[in-house]
């Protein structure tokens, strides 16, 4: 993840340093490559997080979802969806992360002891999950733009409307403009989730545990 992100950062710096008044960035291949590296970095890191969650579950499992009190799941519908009908492997990644501490810690504690679903960080995590899903299940995205007509025919386009961006991360909904800045935000959130899981397991996950190639994807 980090290697791809560094490459994207280098290209992003070149693009940002270009004087836009002299016209578009001249090398469109570099512009396109920066986007591809940024998306690649994000997907690499997200895959690493999913692998990490599954490995933690296999390595440190103390109980099954069926062993957890119904009160941990909230509404009855959620109890039926997660605890009764669905195997853990088929849970959404947000639910896996939320419940991993309760499933893997020696002492049984409510998942809300570790993650607050009304917190800014959790909302940001939910948004990058939606980014990943929008890549895996791509659909057309509306993009609001204001065009200001100029006498010299060099018109101005403004696509900075609030509705074009996800509210918590400010990552654009249109992934054609996903760049290094977006990937960097996503990386910080992925690392936050990983670190919170490490802390929740009373730091049983030692540095040696990260020598596994799959887990190092995040770093």
Secondary structure, DSSP 8 states (H G I E B T S, - for coil): -HHHHHHHHHHHHHHHTS-GGG-S-S-HHHHHHHHHHHHHHHHHHHHHHHHHHHHHHHHH----GGGS-GGGT-SHHHIIIIIIIS-GGGS-HHHHHHHHHHHHSSS---GGGT--TTSHHHHHHHHHHHHHHHHHT--------EEE--TTS--EEE---GGGB-TTT--BSSGGG--HHHHHHHHHHHHHHHHHHHHHTTT-S-GGGGGSHHHHTT-
